[in-house]
Amino acid sequence: MEHRFLGASGLQVPVLSFGTATFGGGNEFFKAWGDTQLDEAKRLVNLCIDAGVNFFDTADVYSHGVSEEILGKALEGIRNEVIISTKATFKMGGGPNDVSSSRYHLIKSAEDSLRRLKTDHIDVYHMHGFDGNTPVEETLRSLDDLISAGKVRYIACSNFSGWHLLKSLSTSEKYGWAKYIAHQAYYSLLDREFEWELMPAGIDQKVSTIVWSPLSSGRLGGKFRRGVPVPDDNRISQGGSHGPATNFERLYDIVDALDEVAEEVGKTVPQVALNWLLQRPTVANIVVGARNEEQLKQNLGAIGWNLTADQVKKLDAASYTDPIYPYWHQRQDTKLNPLPNFYK
């Protein structure tokens, strides 16, 4: 198993982590992702450990805490062998303070997550989204206090804009507080907007990327193909997808290219899509999920090999999309704004 450093920290993580949003199936949205209960969760966790995937990702809002509870039980006896990532910020109750990145909410959320996970510390604690109402100083001081108390090891963010990330990093630097070492972000061959601003920010600030939804809610899983009816047994049709409406012609062009490359390398379409991500700048880890053991085994087959430069270029070309302003304007002068190699 390949390991990479997470940001500018000394923490090394495997290039794949296992996402447990499928654990619990607590409401219609998360049931569309999966409805994994404890016995199956234990089997999936053991498969991960055997493959060298000892990094597990969850969040308090996944099935309203049930995902954390199941993960905590599944990791009993091996807690010290694994890395746990969880998240806070989003709504966890009906009160006005049951949502946000305020000191009040974060301290309570961390304590609740620790209890559900049956652990005394969280290895990587994410802010699940940016809170535009709470001062970043309050959020970051609270997180720094959690680190000082030994309840959190490292902090990270998720779903931030570029200026959210830079403002947070500069505030941490100003006061000498812990910095975000990673940004968990939505990124795939179909959804490459991350490259326009967040990737350059990550390169500049040495913030790693942890990719969520690397197969674009299953769109790159191999079932969506030109001339084939859209299947009913997928997350999109069941109401569990993310992002804007799908441009299916562009999706089919990408899948056509994935098919060509998959045949060349003897791998599946999703394995190729995942491997492509592991060759992108800043990407340290990909969160893969699975409803069952077979899906997990398929995802684990995405590592231990690499696409060739020509194969990467083929996928880059098929998935390219014109950037919005100001990024298209900035690319007019590449001397002032050097482009990553895959845009040249």
N, C-alpha and C positions, 0 to 999 in steps of 0.2 A: 504494500500500500504506500503510495506516494504521500508525503506530508509537506505542507507549505506553512511558512510563518504567517500569522494573522496580523496584518498591518506592520507597524513599527515595533510591535511587542515581541517578546521571546516565546510566545505561545505557538506551538506547531499543531496543526490540525490535519486530519486526513482530507484528501481532495473531495471526498464524498461525505455527506452527513445524512442521517436518516430523519426525515420530517414526519412528525407524529400528529399532524392535523387530521389524519384518518382515524385516530384513536377516539372512541367514544360515540361519534355520530349523534351529538346532543341536540341538533336541530336540523331543519331541512337543508340549510346551506351546507353544513358539515357532513350530513348524511350523503350528500352528493359527492363528497370527497371520498368517504369511506365510513364504515361502521365497525372498526376493529375493536374487539373486546379483549380482555386480559390474556386468555390462553393463546390466542393468535398473536397478540402483541409480544408475548414472551418468545414465541417461535421466531418472529421477525427480528427481535433484538438479538437473539442468539445467532441468527444467520449473519447479521451485521458484524457482531463481534468476531465470528469465525473468519469473516472476510477482511478484518482489519478496520472496519468502520466503527469507531468508538465515540463518535460525535453525534449527539441526539438533539434535535431542535423541536421546540414546542412553544406554546404561548398561553397566557392565562385565558384568553378569549376563545381558544379552541375548545368547542363544546362546553364553554363556560366552566373551565377548570377540570373537566373530566379527562381531557388528554393528559394533563400534568399528573393527575391521580393515577391513571393507568401506567404511564411511563415510570412514575416513582415505584410502583409495585413491581413492574417488569424488571427494574434495575436493582431490586433488593439483593444484597450479597455481592454485587459487583460495582457499587457506586464509585469506588476509588479507582476503577479501571476505565472510567468513561468521562467524557466532557459533555456537560449539559448546557444548552442554550435555551433561555425562555425570554418572554417579552412582557411589557406592560405599556399602558397609556390608554388603550381603548376601553369602552364601557363595560363594566363588570357588575352593575347594579342600577337601581332606580334613583339613587340620590344624586344631588348635584356634584358631589365630590367623588363619585364612583367612576369617574373618567377624567383623564388629563395626565400631564407629567408634572403635577405639583408635588411638593414634598409630602403633603398629606396622603395623596393617592399612591405615590411610589413606595413609600415606606410600608404602607399597608399591603400593597400588591406584592412586594418582595417577601414579606412575612407569610402571606397567604400561599405564594408559590413554593416557598421553602417547605411549608407544612404539607402541601399536596404532593410535592416531589419526594418527600421523606428524606431530605438532605439538610445539611447545615450551611451549604453555600451554593451559589449559582456561578458557573464558570464564565459564561458570557451572557450579560444581561442587556437586552435590546430595548430601546425606545421604539415601540411598534410603529409610531408615526410622529410627525412633528406637531407639537402643541403650540399654536399661535397665540394662546391666551396667557400661558405661564411664562414668566421671564426665563430665558435660558440659564441665567445665573442660579435661579432656584432649582431647576432640574439638575444641573451639573453638580451643584454643591450637595444635593441630596444623594446623587449617585456616588460622589466621592466619599461621603459619609458611610454609605453602605460598604464601599471597599475598605475603608478604615476599620469598620466593625467586623470585617472578615466574612461578611455575608455574600459579597460579590467579588469575583476575581478580576474580570475585565468588563468594559462597557462597549456597546455598539449601538448603532441606530438602524432604522429601516424606513424605507419609503420617504426619505428626505429629498428636498430640492437641493441644488448645489449651494445656494446661499444659506440654507438651513445648516448644512454640514459645516461650511466655512465659518459661519458665525459661532457655532458651537465649539469648533476647534480653537478659534481665537480666544473665546471666553475661557476655556480650560487653560490655555497657555498663559493668559493674563493673570489668573489667580493660582496657577500651579496645581490645578486639579487634574484628575485622570481624564484622558482623552478617549474619544471613540476610536477603536482600532479597526473597526469593520463597518461596512454598510450592507445590510441585507436588502437586495434589490431585485426587481422584476426584470428579467433579461433572458432573451432567447433569440434564435435565428429569426423568428417571426416578429419579435419585439425588441428592436435595436436602439430605441431612443435613449437608453441608458448611456450609449456611447457619446452622445452629443455634448453633455456637460459633466455628468456624474463620473464617468470614467476618467476624463482629464483631471478632474478635481482629486480623484483617488490616487492617480499617478503622482500628482504634484504634492499631495499631503501624506502620502504613504498610508492610505487607508485601503484595506483589502475589500474585495467584494465577495459576499456570500450570496449566491444566486438562488432566488426562489422562483418556483414555477418555470423551470428550465425547458419544459416541453409545452409551454403556453397552454396550460389547462388541458393537456392531452391533445391539442391540435397537431403536435409533432410526434404523436405516438404511433403513427403508421396506419391509423384507421381512416383518416381523412384523405381521400384521393380523388383526383379528377375523374368524373364520369361514374363515380360510385356513390350511392345514396349515403347521406350522413347517418352514421349509426346512432341508435337510441341509447346504448349503454355507455354514455360518456358524460363527463362532468358538465360540459356545456349544455347539453339537452336536459340535464337533471337540475340545472340552476346553480351550479357551483363554480362557474367560471369567473375570470377577472378580465378587466381591460375593455377597450372599445369594441365595437362591432368588427367582425372579421372580414377582411378583404380576401375572399376565397380564391380568386384568381391568383393573387400573390402567394397565398398559402400553397396552392397546387404547384406553382412554379418552384417553390422551395422544396416541397416534397418530391418533385421530379428529380431535382438535383440530389436530394438525400438518397433517393432510390439508386441513382447512378453510383454514388460514392459507396453506399452500403454494399452493392454488388461487387465493387472493386476490392473492398477490404474484408468481405465475408462477415459483416456485422449487420445488425438490424437498424432500421431508421432511427429509433430513439437513441440507440447507443452512439450513432454517428452525431446526432444533434447534441448529445451531452459532451462528447469528446471535443467537438468544435468549441464549446464554451470553455473547456479547460485550457485552451490555447489562447484565450483572450487576455489582454493586459488587466491587471489588478485582481483577476479571479483566483481566489485561494480555495474556494469550497463551493460545491453545488449541493443544495438540499434536494434529495430525491425522496419521493414518497412511494408507497405501494399499498394497494388494497389486499394483496395476498403475497404468498411466498414466490410464486412464479414471476410476478411483476418485479419484485425486489431482486431476484436473481438476474432478470433481464437488465435492470439498471446497473447492477454491479459489473456487468460485462462491458461497461463504457470505459473502463480504465485498464491500464496495463499495456496500452498501445497508443499510437498517435497517428492522426491523419497526416498525409504529406502536405507540403506547401501548396502544391497544385490543387489538391482536393479542398484545402481550406479556401483557396482563391475561388474555386467553383461555387462553393457555398456562400462565400462573401458576395459574389456577383448576383447570385439568385435571390439573395435576401436584402440586397441594398435598397434603401429608401432615401429619397431626398430629404435633407434636414430642413427644419423650419428656421425662421429668422430668430436670432442673429447668426446662427451657425453656418448657413449657406454663405452669408456675406463674409464671415471670418475666413472661410476656406478659399476666398478669392486671392488671398495673399498668404501662401504657405511658408514664406520666409518669416513672417511675423507670428503665424500660428501653425507650427509644424503639425502635420497629420500623422496619426498612427500608420504603421506600414500597410495595414489592410485597406486603407483608403487611397493608396497611391497607385 
